[in-house]
């Protein structure tokens, strides 16, 4: 029996195990070190990326997948698909949504719906998983799209970075610009508001930044899914997980690491919490 197929991009930071379990197809963005181009998590691993980042005199850049890359992905799935739902990183953060939409516009083999998650990283990943679960259970194209859009409305992320340097240079700082005056004095805690990075809290130590993540997570309503995203700071990861224990059983927290494309914009040592809230009043 054919079913709706789920496509996302590599900024979703899903683990290989999640991708296999839910039958998700991932279209990679690219990372550029000078004239060298690498497909995210395909031609460069996170370990290789952060080694190069530490040694590179210039900040690497990222680029969205091409329209053709999405078209080829849709074509590869069409033969046994009842339809395709493609869920991308926020349209204000990347050209990925536009490329996916253009590829879908004239695609005639099966219907393709493209959803703007308005977020990134594992927050996007949680939205994708919600859609993939109902698709696997046989939901229709319209039902899967509704679930994806609903999950996008109920999912958010807060994260901290050791510095705003990478977000500033990468042009993804959005509404957090007001923090630039004290860029060297704070451990910025950010969220995604209306599809852009925005200030959530101003902290001066990692400990206080971690507590800000915990406080935010504790205020979520009837959480359905909780995920922690991290990279190269295992000590802080364990501190965060221990502190989150007051709100969530540890076995309920999904843990994943962000990859090269997200790493270009937040640098090493960043960490975040993403939550899909339950329906209010349910």
C-alpha positions as MATLAB code, in Angstrom:
seq = 'XXXXXXXXXXXXXXXXXXXXXXXXXXXXXXXXXXXXXXXXXXXXXXXXXXXXXXXXXXXXXXXXXXXXXXXXXXXXXXXXXXXXXXXXXXXXXXXXXXXXXXXXXXXXXXXXXXXXXXXXXXXXXXXXXXXXXXXXXXXXXXXXXXXXXXXXXXXXXXXXXXXXXXXXXXXXXXXXXXXXXXXXXXXXXXXXXXXXXXXXXXXXXXXXXXXXXXXXXXXXXXXXXXXXXXXXXXXXXXXXXXXXXXXXXXXXXXXXXXXXXXXXXXXXXXXXXXXXXXXXXX';
ca = [
       0.000    0.000    0.000;
       1.338    3.415   -0.920;
       1.607    6.055    1.766;
       2.465    9.714    2.064;
       6.230   10.230    2.007;
       7.970   12.768    4.223;
      10.850   14.950    3.046;
      12.863   17.429    5.071;
      16.257   19.109    4.915;
      19.452   18.469    6.836;
      18.977   21.363    9.255;
      16.384   19.167   10.997;
      19.300   17.488   12.818;
      17.519   14.147   12.999;
      19.727   11.228   13.941;
      20.282    8.464   11.359;
      18.229    6.194   13.618;
      15.272    8.600   13.547;
      15.480    8.911    9.770;
      15.409    5.129    9.350;
      12.694    4.517   11.938;
      10.251    6.988   10.422;
      11.173    6.544    6.747;
      12.142   10.192    6.282;
      14.052   11.452    3.236;
      16.580   14.206    3.960;
      17.791   16.699    1.345;
      21.159   18.147    2.395;
      22.164   21.784    2.407;
      25.807   22.605    1.651;
      28.721   24.030    3.611;
      31.412   26.049    1.842;
      34.992   26.526    3.003;
      36.301   28.942    0.397;
      35.933   27.223   -2.973;
      35.285   23.808   -1.417;
      31.674   22.685   -1.144;
      30.397   19.808    1.003;
      26.925   18.313    1.330;
      25.843   18.566    4.956;
      26.397   15.261    6.808;
      26.954   13.482    3.480;
      30.356   14.719    2.339;
      31.451   16.174    5.681;
      30.745   14.867    9.175;
      30.193   17.042   12.213;
      33.584   16.021   13.604;
      35.346   16.949   10.357;
      33.451   20.225   10.159;
      34.331   21.449   13.638;
      37.972   20.505   13.131;
      38.048   22.612    9.971;
      36.094   25.424   11.619;
      38.692   25.691   14.385;
      41.514   25.886   11.841;
      39.821   28.097    9.247;
      40.778   31.804    9.153;
      37.421   32.609    7.547;
      33.901   31.702    8.563;
      32.422   29.072    6.232;
      29.163   29.727    4.423;
      26.060   27.683    3.743;
      23.762   27.327    0.764;
      20.307   25.875    0.232;
      19.667   22.793   -1.904;
      18.882   23.496   -5.530;
      15.424   23.245   -7.050;
      16.759   20.286   -9.021;
      17.851   18.505   -5.834;
      14.301   18.662   -4.508;
      12.809   17.665   -7.864;
      15.072   14.608   -8.022;
      14.054   13.698   -4.480;
      10.358   13.962   -5.328;
      10.927   11.837   -8.442;
      12.722    9.155   -6.431;
       9.744    8.827   -4.084;
       6.851    9.228   -6.525;
       6.600    5.616   -7.703;
       5.256    4.311   -4.391;
       3.935    7.502   -2.815;
       0.337    8.588   -2.300;
       1.744   12.088   -2.063;
       4.682   13.950   -0.559;
       4.830   16.400    2.334;
       8.076   18.361    2.437;
       8.788   20.251    5.671;
      11.670   22.716    5.578;
      13.709   25.048    7.731;
      12.018   28.426    8.185;
      11.730   30.507    5.027;
      13.205   33.571    6.770;
      16.289   31.584    7.726;
      17.122   29.927    4.401;
      16.208   29.724    0.728;
      15.439   26.031    1.206;
      11.663   26.505    1.449;
      11.638   28.487   -1.787;
      13.628   25.800   -3.623;
      11.346   23.042   -2.337;
       8.260   25.032   -3.353;
       9.536   25.752   -6.855;
      10.324   22.070   -7.363;
       6.810   21.141   -6.243;
       5.021   23.726   -8.367;
       5.090   21.847  -11.674;
       5.634   18.340  -10.320;
       2.948   16.156  -11.904;
       3.667   12.596  -10.745;
       2.108   12.920   -7.274;
       0.840   15.906   -5.275;
       3.498   17.638   -3.175;
       2.740   19.926   -0.245;
       5.532   22.109    1.142;
       5.340   23.312    4.749;
       7.347   26.215    6.170;
       8.285   25.123    9.704;
       9.275   28.685   10.652;
      12.001   27.167   12.813;
      15.182   25.103   12.549;
      17.321   22.324   13.982;
      15.644   19.708   16.131;
      12.514   21.880   16.490;
      12.070   21.243   12.768;
      12.951   17.620   13.454;
      10.124   17.245   15.974;
       7.628   18.639   13.463;
       8.881   16.195   10.844;
       8.550   13.250   13.227;
       4.956   14.217   14.062;
       4.085   14.187   10.358;
       6.010   10.970    9.710;
       4.172    9.136   12.488;
       0.725    9.766   11.034;
       1.966    9.115    7.489;
       3.259    5.737    8.610;
      -0.168    4.993   10.085;
      -1.827    5.602    6.716;
      -3.035    9.196    7.013;
      -4.028   10.996    3.812;
      -1.967   13.759    2.222;
      -4.323   16.407    3.620;
      -4.214   14.867    7.088;
      -0.412   14.719    7.128;
      -0.162   18.329    6.000;
      -2.570   19.436    8.741;
      -0.549   17.564   11.368;
       2.684   19.159   10.140;
       1.258   22.679   10.226;
      -0.328   22.104   13.615;
       2.931   20.737   15.047;
       4.763   23.769   13.654;
       2.383   26.018   15.595;
       3.083   24.111   18.819;
       6.850   23.569   18.556;
       9.605   25.941   19.564;
      13.221   25.949   20.655;
      15.459   27.949   22.936;
      19.218   27.680   22.711;
      22.340   29.361   23.899;
      25.583   30.015   22.084;
      28.941   30.855   23.592;
      28.986   33.920   21.371;
      26.806   35.714   18.842;
      29.797   35.960   16.512;
      28.680   33.167   14.193;
      25.041   34.272   13.995;
      26.164   37.844   13.351;
      28.617   36.962   10.587;
      26.195   34.479    9.059;
      23.432   37.079    8.862;
      20.950   34.968   10.875;
      20.739   37.118   13.974;
      17.307   38.573   13.205;
      15.664   40.227   16.189;
      18.644   39.528   18.439;
      20.521   42.495   16.949;
      19.950   44.497   20.117;
      22.364   42.205   21.930;
      25.297   43.032   19.677;
      26.510   45.881   21.852;
      27.388   43.413   24.583;
      28.431   40.529   22.368;
      31.498   39.743   24.472;
      29.727   40.066   27.811;
      26.785   37.672   27.555;
      25.968   34.055   26.928;
      23.038   34.795   24.618;
      19.909   32.692   25.018;
      17.821   32.831   21.860;
      14.553   31.504   20.526;
      12.882   31.599   17.121;
      10.054   34.127   16.822;
       8.123   34.619   13.583;
      10.802   32.613   11.823;
      13.777   34.663   13.042;
      16.334   34.310   15.820;
      15.223   36.513   18.702;
      16.488   37.236   22.194;
      14.972   35.124   24.966;
      17.254   35.999   27.876;
      20.534   37.724   28.692;
      22.878   35.674   30.836;
      26.541   36.021   31.720;
      27.532   32.441   32.519;
      26.886   29.008   31.065;
      25.256   27.952   34.307;
      22.690   30.729   34.070;
      22.170   30.020   30.375;
      21.429   26.387   31.175;
      18.997   27.453   33.888;
      17.234   29.726   31.384;
      16.718   26.709   29.094;
      15.361   24.674   32.006;
      13.019   27.458   33.133;
      11.653   27.822   29.603;
      11.138   24.078   29.211;
       9.336   23.898   32.543;
       6.734   26.403   31.363;
       5.663   24.399   28.298;
       2.059   23.160   28.346;
       1.417   19.394   28.263;
       4.621   18.642   26.335;
       4.264   15.863   23.774;
       7.917   15.709   22.740;
      11.100   17.085   24.253;
      14.513   17.102   22.617;
      17.932   18.406   23.580;
      20.381   19.481   20.888;
      24.085   19.882   21.622;
      27.590   19.722   20.205;
      31.039   19.457   21.791;
      30.034   20.266   25.376;
      29.191   16.969   27.052;
      29.709   18.318   30.574;
      27.118   21.026   29.986;
      24.833   18.489   28.309;
      24.790   16.374   31.453;
      24.174   19.457   33.604;
      21.203   20.340   31.414;
      19.778   16.813   31.430;
      20.087   16.597   35.214;
      18.304   19.936   35.630;
      15.566   19.009   33.150;
      14.872   15.963   35.307;
      12.710   18.116   37.558;
      10.284   18.518   34.646;
      10.733   15.479   32.387;
      11.828   11.854   32.883;
      15.232   11.486   31.264;
      14.086    8.571   29.111;
      11.478   10.866   27.524;
      14.101   13.338   26.304;
      15.414   12.737   22.792;
      19.050   13.774   22.412;
      20.691   14.741   19.146;
      23.672   16.739   17.927;
      23.530   19.622   15.484;
      25.440   19.273   12.263;
      27.680   21.398   10.046;
      25.059   23.782    8.616;
      23.682   24.727   12.029;
      27.275   24.790   13.291;
      28.185   27.503   10.786;
      25.645   29.793   12.449;
      26.007   28.940   16.150;
      29.583   27.663   16.355;
      30.803   24.928   18.707;
      29.460   24.468   22.214;
      25.890   25.637   21.654;
      22.989   23.795   23.231;
      19.207   23.973   23.117;
      15.875   22.484   24.128;
      12.961   21.983   21.731;
       9.428   21.147   22.831;
       6.217   20.289   21.030;
       3.456   21.385   23.368;
       0.188   19.522   23.691;
      -3.086   21.011   22.579;
      -4.208   23.500   25.216;
      -7.213   22.295   27.134;
      -6.807   18.735   25.879;
];
